[in-house]
Amino acid sequence: MVLTDLPKVIETEVSCYPDPWSHQTFADCLSAQTKGYRCYVLLLEEGVIGHAVLTLILDEAELLNFCLAPTQQGKGLAADYLDSVLMAMAKQGANKLFLEVRQSNTPARQLYTSAGMQEIGRRKDYYPLGGGREDAILMGLEWQSV
Ligand SMILES: CC(C)(COP(=O)(O)OP(=O)(O)OC[C@H]1O[C@@H](n2cnc3c(N)ncnc32)[C@H](O)[C@@H]1OP(=O)(O)O)[C@@H](O)C(=O)NCCC(=O)NCCS
């Protein structure tokens, strides 16, 4: 991801999340790549159609944002994109990855489960949901160093 990707990234972000990250947040992550942030876009012929933001500290990666444009969802692209992101992390020294996902986010939870991630914890009532709250599911994956 580079700064000129941000208009497309924000377009996808706004259409996917009720509480989207701002342009400034992405710009801050990009400028902090040397401090452990890793920012990627999924680029197809039609342009930027997805993005991923992680932190990488020593051998531990955390997936903070993973998103596909709604018109590109349901086509099986997410699994390949996630694989690429995991590979990039492994090549940079990671051997574990953690993330948080809303309990109600079935596609994301299924995607992560299919990639071998397991539920390792739960933050009760972590996210706002309508007038109420919902749990955050913590998921993790470990692998042998490459
Ligand atoms: C999460 C996201 C990247 C997944 O991409 P996608 O193209 O929608 O994913 P897929 O269609 O390949 O579905 C992923 C899995 O969930 C399953 N699935 C999808 N919708 C489902 C539903 N309503 N009920 C049950 N399973 C469902 C699919 O069958 C697939 O299962 P598989 O891995 O066993 O093949 C995408 O939905 C997205 O960008 N969402 C908005 C942002 C977001 O929520 N990101 C995650 C933050 S933690």
PDBQT file of the ligand as one rigid body, heavy atoms in Angstrom, charges set to zero:
ROOT
HETATM    1  C1  LIG A 201     -14.047 -10.994   5.677  1.00  0.00    +0.000 C 
HETATM    2  C2  LIG A 201     -13.985 -10.944   4.150  1.00  0.00    +0.000 C 
HETATM    3  C3  LIG A 201     -12.591 -10.481   3.710  1.00  0.00    +0.000 C 
HETATM    4  C4  LIG A 201     -14.238 -12.354   3.618  1.00  0.00    +0.000 C 
HETATM    5  O1  LIG A 201     -14.224 -12.297   2.198  1.00  0.00    +0.000 OA
HETATM    6  P1  LIG A 201     -15.386 -13.008   1.369  1.00  0.00    +0.000 P 
HETATM    7  O2  LIG A 201     -15.074 -12.928  -0.079  1.00  0.00    +0.000 OA
HETATM    8  O3  LIG A 201     -16.658 -12.422   1.837  1.00  0.00    +0.000 OA
HETATM    9  O4  LIG A 201     -15.175 -14.484   1.862  1.00  0.00    +0.000 OA
HETATM   10  P2  LIG A 201     -15.798 -15.793   1.245  1.00  0.00    +0.000 P 
HETATM   11  O5  LIG A 201     -17.006 -15.512   0.417  1.00  0.00    +0.000 OA
HETATM   12  O6  LIG A 201     -14.672 -16.551   0.604  1.00  0.00    +0.000 OA
HETATM   13  O7  LIG A 201     -16.296 -16.522   2.566  1.00  0.00    +0.000 OA
HETATM   14  C5  LIG A 201     -15.374 -16.955   3.545  1.00  0.00    +0.000 C 
HETATM   15  C6  LIG A 201     -15.936 -18.223   4.143  1.00  0.00    +0.000 C 
HETATM   16  O8  LIG A 201     -17.144 -17.893   4.869  1.00  0.00    +0.000 OA
HETATM   17  C7  LIG A 201     -18.227 -18.665   4.341  1.00  0.00    +0.000 C 
HETATM   18  N1  LIG A 201     -19.413 -17.799   4.419  1.00  0.00    +0.000 N 
HETATM   19  C8  LIG A 201     -19.611 -16.646   3.749  1.00  0.00    +0.000 A 
HETATM   20  N2  LIG A 201     -20.789 -16.120   4.106  1.00  0.00    +0.000 NA
HETATM   21  C9  LIG A 201     -21.332 -16.978   5.024  1.00  0.00    +0.000 A 
HETATM   22  C10 LIG A 201     -22.530 -16.989   5.768  1.00  0.00    +0.000 A 
HETATM   23  N3  LIG A 201     -23.426 -16.000   5.665  1.00  0.00    +0.000 N 
HETATM   24  N4  LIG A 201     -22.761 -18.037   6.611  1.00  0.00    +0.000 NA
HETATM   25  C11 LIG A 201     -21.850 -19.027   6.731  1.00  0.00    +0.000 A 
HETATM   26  N5  LIG A 201     -20.670 -19.059   6.057  1.00  0.00    +0.000 NA
HETATM   27  C12 LIG A 201     -20.437 -18.050   5.211  1.00  0.00    +0.000 A 
HETATM   28  C13 LIG A 201     -17.816 -19.042   2.924  1.00  0.00    +0.000 C 
HETATM   29  O9  LIG A 201     -18.462 -20.214   2.497  1.00  0.00    +0.000 OA
HETATM   30  C14 LIG A 201     -16.321 -19.276   3.108  1.00  0.00    +0.000 C 
HETATM   31  O10 LIG A 201     -16.139 -20.518   3.746  1.00  0.00    +0.000 OA
HETATM   32  P3  LIG A 201     -14.863 -21.455   3.461  1.00  0.00    +0.000 P 
HETATM   33  O11 LIG A 201     -13.665 -20.680   3.994  1.00  0.00    +0.000 OA
HETATM   34  O12 LIG A 201     -15.125 -22.662   4.254  1.00  0.00    +0.000 OA
HETATM   35  O13 LIG A 201     -14.807 -21.647   1.975  1.00  0.00    +0.000 OA
HETATM   36  C15 LIG A 201     -15.062  -9.992   3.559  1.00  0.00    +0.000 C 
HETATM   37  O14 LIG A 201     -16.332 -10.491   3.877  1.00  0.00    +0.000 OA
HETATM   38  C16 LIG A 201     -14.935  -8.568   4.029  1.00  0.00    +0.000 C 
HETATM   39  O15 LIG A 201     -14.125  -7.795   3.518  1.00  0.00    +0.000 OA
HETATM   40  N6  LIG A 201     -15.773  -8.177   5.004  1.00  0.00    +0.000 N 
HETATM   41  C17 LIG A 201     -15.823  -6.806   5.501  1.00  0.00    +0.000 C 
HETATM   42  C18 LIG A 201     -14.605  -6.482   6.343  1.00  0.00    +0.000 C 
HETATM   43  C19 LIG A 201     -14.462  -7.461   7.490  1.00  0.00    +0.000 C 
HETATM   44  O16 LIG A 201     -15.409  -7.788   8.179  1.00  0.00    +0.000 OA
HETATM   45  N7  LIG A 201     -13.205  -7.917   7.671  1.00  0.00    +0.000 N 
HETATM   46  C20 LIG A 201     -12.859  -8.828   8.748  1.00  0.00    +0.000 C 
HETATM   47  C21 LIG A 201     -12.522  -8.065   9.974  1.00  0.00    +0.000 C 
HETATM   48  S1  LIG A 201     -11.970  -9.151  11.264  1.00  0.00    +0.000 SA
ENDROOT
TORSDOF 0
